[in-house]
Amino acid sequence: MERAIYVNERIDKINKTFSVCWFVFGPNGSCNLIVGDTIKVKQYWESLEVSFDFHWYVFDTNEQMELGIKEIVSEPVLFMTWMLYKVEDCTLGKVSDEKLGRVS
């Protein structure tokens, strides 16, 4: 699993086809994973105005991304839940609707 680096308002390694963007909106919020096509994930991420923390992971294939998701959600998180969203289910500029995500 390769972690992308955010530098000068750009995501390094954006040339990878698939991405997982992990972010948290508040201190007691869920750990959100937005997954899918890198370009669409990047568009969604850039459309949001608030996020307390985030990390990007990039992959060459969907299979690699699925394995990466399993690795990410295996990490313990305190007082939070892992919520997984397909980028196609996300609306630009809006926080992901919990009804469209799945608890991992």
CYANA upper distance limits for C-alpha pairs under 8 A (distance plus 0.5 A):
  1 MET  CA     57 TYR  CA      7.42
  1 MET  CA     58 VAL  CA      7.74
  1 MET  CA     59 PHE  CA      7.55
  1 MET  CA     64 GLN  CA      8.09
  1 MET  CA     68 GLY  CA      6.36
  2 GLU  CA     57 TYR  CA      6.15
  2 GLU  CA     58 VAL  CA      6.21
  2 GLU  CA     59 PHE  CA      7.41
  3 ARG  CA     55 HIS  CA      8.06
  3 ARG  CA     56 TRP  CA      6.31
  3 ARG  CA     57 TYR  CA      4.82
  3 ARG  CA     58 VAL  CA      6.75
  4 ALA  CA     11 ILE  CA      6.87
  4 ALA  CA     12 ASP  CA      5.98
  4 ALA  CA     13 LYS  CA      6.45
  4 ALA  CA     14 ILE  CA      8.22
  4 ALA  CA     55 HIS  CA      8.08
  4 ALA  CA     56 TRP  CA      5.69
  4 ALA  CA     57 TYR  CA      5.94
  4 ALA  CA     58 VAL  CA      6.83
  5 ILE  CA     11 ILE  CA      6.24
  5 ILE  CA     12 ASP  CA      5.66
  5 ILE  CA     13 LYS  CA      8.20
  5 ILE  CA     56 TRP  CA      7.62
  6 TYR  CA     10 ARG  CA      6.08
  6 TYR  CA     11 ILE  CA      5.10
  6 TYR  CA     12 ASP  CA      6.67
  7 VAL  CA     11 ILE  CA      6.92
  7 VAL  CA     12 ASP  CA      7.59
 11 ILE  CA     56 TRP  CA      8.46
 13 LYS  CA     58 VAL  CA      7.82
 14 ILE  CA     38 THR  CA      7.47
 14 ILE  CA     58 VAL  CA      7.97
 16 LYS  CA     38 THR  CA      7.38
 16 LYS  CA     58 VAL  CA      6.39
 16 LYS  CA     59 PHE  CA      6.16
 16 LYS  CA     60 ASP  CA      5.87
 17 THR  CA     37 ASP  CA      6.49
 17 THR  CA     38 THR  CA      6.02
 17 THR  CA     39 ILE  CA      8.46
 17 THR  CA     58 VAL  CA      8.01
 17 THR  CA     59 PHE  CA      6.84
 17 THR  CA     60 ASP  CA      5.90
 17 THR  CA     61 THR  CA      7.33
 18 PHE  CA     35 VAL  CA      8.08
 18 PHE  CA     36 GLY  CA      6.01
 18 PHE  CA     37 ASP  CA      5.24
 18 PHE  CA     38 THR  CA      5.33
 18 PHE  CA     58 VAL  CA      6.30
 18 PHE  CA     59 PHE  CA      5.52
 18 PHE  CA     60 ASP  CA      6.64
 18 PHE  CA     61 THR  CA      6.95
 18 PHE  CA     62 ASN  CA      7.03
 18 PHE  CA     65 MET  CA      7.16
 19 SER  CA     35 VAL  CA      6.32
 19 SER  CA     36 GLY  CA      6.20
 19 SER  CA     37 ASP  CA      6.69
 19 SER  CA     38 THR  CA      5.36
 19 SER  CA     41 VAL  CA      7.32
 19 SER  CA     56 TRP  CA      7.52
 19 SER  CA     57 TYR  CA      6.14
 19 SER  CA     58 VAL  CA      4.94
 19 SER  CA     59 PHE  CA      6.54
 19 SER  CA     65 MET  CA      7.58
 20 VAL  CA     33 LEU  CA      6.74
 20 VAL  CA     34 ILE  CA      6.14
 20 VAL  CA     35 VAL  CA      5.00
 20 VAL  CA     36 GLY  CA      7.27
 20 VAL  CA     38 THR  CA      8.48
 20 VAL  CA     41 VAL  CA      8.11
 20 VAL  CA     56 TRP  CA      6.42
 20 VAL  CA     57 TYR  CA      5.66
 20 VAL  CA     58 VAL  CA      6.95
 20 VAL  CA     65 MET  CA      7.88
 20 VAL  CA     69 ILE  CA      8.08
 21 CYS  CA     32 ASN  CA      8.41
 21 CYS  CA     33 LEU  CA      6.05
 21 CYS  CA     34 ILE  CA      5.71
 21 CYS  CA     35 VAL  CA      7.04
 21 CYS  CA     41 VAL  CA      7.72
 21 CYS  CA     45 TRP  CA      8.40
 21 CYS  CA     54 PHE  CA      7.41
 21 CYS  CA     55 HIS  CA      6.35
 21 CYS  CA     56 TRP  CA      5.14
 21 CYS  CA     57 TYR  CA      6.90
 22 TRP  CA     31 CYS  CA      7.27
 22 TRP  CA     32 ASN  CA      6.05
 22 TRP  CA     33 LEU  CA      5.07
 22 TRP  CA     34 ILE  CA      7.09
 22 TRP  CA     54 PHE  CA      5.81
 22 TRP  CA     55 HIS  CA      5.66
 22 TRP  CA     56 TRP  CA      6.86
 23 PHE  CA     31 CYS  CA      6.47
 23 PHE  CA     32 ASN  CA      5.81
 23 PHE  CA     33 LEU  CA      7.17
 23 PHE  CA     51 SER  CA      7.20
 23 PHE  CA     52 PHE  CA      7.81
 23 PHE  CA     53 ASP  CA      5.93
 23 PHE  CA     54 PHE  CA      4.62
 23 PHE  CA     55 HIS  CA      7.06
 24 VAL  CA     29 GLY  CA      6.72
 24 VAL  CA     30 SER  CA      6.76
 24 VAL  CA     31 CYS  CA      5.71
 24 VAL  CA     32 ASN  CA      6.62
 24 VAL  CA     51 SER  CA      6.58
 24 VAL  CA     52 PHE  CA      6.24
 24 VAL  CA     53 ASP  CA      6.06
 24 VAL  CA     54 PHE  CA      7.19
 25 PHE  CA     29 GLY  CA      6.55
 25 PHE  CA     30 SER  CA      8.16
 25 PHE  CA     50 VAL  CA      7.28
 25 PHE  CA     51 SER  CA      5.27
 25 PHE  CA     52 PHE  CA      5.89
 25 PHE  CA     53 ASP  CA      7.89
 26 GLY  CA     51 SER  CA      7.97
 26 GLY  CA     52 PHE  CA      6.72
 27 PRO  CA     52 PHE  CA      8.43
 28 ASN  CA     79 PHE  CA      7.35
 28 ASN  CA     80 MET  CA      7.13
 29 GLY  CA     80 MET  CA      6.73
 29 GLY  CA     81 THR  CA      8.38
 30 SER  CA     80 MET  CA      5.50
 30 SER  CA     81 THR  CA      5.41
 30 SER  CA     82 TRP  CA      6.48
 30 SER  CA     83 MET  CA      6.94
 31 CYS  CA     80 MET  CA      6.93
 31 CYS  CA     81 THR  CA      6.40
 31 CYS  CA     82 TRP  CA      5.30
 31 CYS  CA     83 MET  CA      6.53
 32 ASN  CA     82 TRP  CA      6.51
 32 ASN  CA     83 MET  CA      5.35
 32 ASN  CA     84 LEU  CA      6.54
 32 ASN  CA     85 TYR  CA      7.93
 33 LEU  CA     82 TRP  CA      7.83
 33 LEU  CA     83 MET  CA      6.58
 33 LEU  CA     84 LEU  CA      5.30
 33 LEU  CA     85 TYR  CA      6.53
 34 ILE  CA     41 VAL  CA      7.24
 34 ILE  CA     84 LEU  CA      6.74
 34 ILE  CA     85 TYR  CA      5.42
 34 ILE  CA     86 LYS  CA      6.33
 34 ILE  CA     87 VAL  CA      6.17
 35 VAL  CA     41 VAL  CA      7.21
 35 VAL  CA     84 LEU  CA      7.95
 35 VAL  CA     85 TYR  CA      6.75
 35 VAL  CA     86 LYS  CA      5.63
 35 VAL  CA     87 VAL  CA      6.12
 36 GLY  CA     40 LYS  CA      7.75
 36 GLY  CA     41 VAL  CA      6.90
 36 GLY  CA     86 LYS  CA      6.60
 36 GLY  CA     87 VAL  CA      6.20
 36 GLY  CA     88 GLU  CA      8.31
 37 ASP  CA     41 VAL  CA      6.63
 37 ASP  CA     87 VAL  CA      8.13
 38 THR  CA     42 LYS  CA      6.50
 38 THR  CA     58 VAL  CA      8.22
 39 ILE  CA     43 GLN  CA      6.70
 40 LYS  CA     44 TYR  CA      6.70
 40 LYS  CA     87 VAL  CA      7.16
 40 LYS  CA     88 GLU  CA      8.38
 41 VAL  CA     45 TRP  CA      6.58
 41 VAL  CA     87 VAL  CA      6.41
 42 LYS  CA     46 GLU  CA      6.54
 43 GLN  CA     47 SER  CA      6.72
 43 GLN  CA     92 LEU  CA      8.05
 44 TYR  CA     48 LEU  CA      7.35
 44 TYR  CA     87 VAL  CA      7.96
 44 TYR  CA     90 CYS  CA      7.86
 44 TYR  CA     91 THR  CA      7.90
 44 TYR  CA     92 LEU  CA      5.74
 44 TYR  CA     93 GLY  CA      7.55
 47 SER  CA     92 LEU  CA      6.05
 47 SER  CA     93 GLY  CA      5.12
 47 SER  CA     94 LYS  CA      8.38
 48 LEU  CA     92 LEU  CA      7.78
 48 LEU  CA     93 GLY  CA      5.36
 48 LEU  CA     94 LYS  CA      7.14
 48 LEU  CA     95 VAL  CA      7.96
 49 GLU  CA     93 GLY  CA      7.92
 58 VAL  CA     65 MET  CA      8.04
 59 PHE  CA     64 GLN  CA      6.50
 59 PHE  CA     65 MET  CA      6.16
 60 ASP  CA     64 GLN  CA      7.38
 60 ASP  CA     65 MET  CA      8.35
 61 THR  CA     65 MET  CA      6.90
 62 ASN  CA     66 GLU  CA      6.69
 63 GLU  CA     67 LEU  CA      6.88
 64 GLN  CA     68 GLY  CA      6.59
 65 MET  CA     69 ILE  CA      6.63
 66 GLU  CA     70 LYS  CA      6.98
 67 LEU  CA     71 GLU  CA      6.87
 68 GLY  CA     72 ILE  CA      6.61
 69 ILE  CA     73 VAL  CA      6.65
 70 LYS  CA     74 SER  CA      6.67
 71 GLU  CA     75 GLU  CA      7.61
 73 VAL  CA     82 TRP  CA      6.99
 73 VAL  CA    104 SER  CA      7.12
 77 VAL  CA     81 THR  CA      7.69
 81 THR  CA    103 VAL  CA      7.42
 81 THR  CA    104 SER  CA      8.18
 82 TRP  CA    103 VAL  CA      6.24
 82 TRP  CA    104 SER  CA      5.90
 83 MET  CA     98 GLU  CA      8.38
 83 MET  CA    101 GLY  CA      6.33
 83 MET  CA    102 ARG  CA      6.00
 83 MET  CA    103 VAL  CA      5.24
 83 MET  CA    104 SER  CA      6.57
 84 LEU  CA    101 GLY  CA      5.73
 84 LEU  CA    102 ARG  CA      5.73
 84 LEU  CA    103 VAL  CA      6.85
 84 LEU  CA    104 SER  CA      7.13
 85 TYR  CA     89 ASP  CA      7.34
 85 TYR  CA     90 CYS  CA      7.87
 85 TYR  CA     96 SER  CA      8.05
 85 TYR  CA    100 LEU  CA      7.29
 85 TYR  CA    101 GLY  CA      5.23
 85 TYR  CA    102 ARG  CA      7.33
 86 LYS  CA     90 CYS  CA      7.58
 86 LYS  CA    101 GLY  CA      8.17
 89 ASP  CA    100 LEU  CA      7.21
 90 CYS  CA     94 LYS  CA      8.09
 90 CYS  CA     95 VAL  CA      8.35
 90 CYS  CA     96 SER  CA      6.21
 90 CYS  CA     97 ASP  CA      8.06
 91 THR  CA     95 VAL  CA      8.21
 91 THR  CA     96 SER  CA      7.69
 96 SER  CA    100 LEU  CA      8.05
 96 SER  CA    101 GLY  CA      8.19
 97 ASP  CA    101 GLY  CA      7.46
 98 GLU  CA    102 ARG  CA      8.27
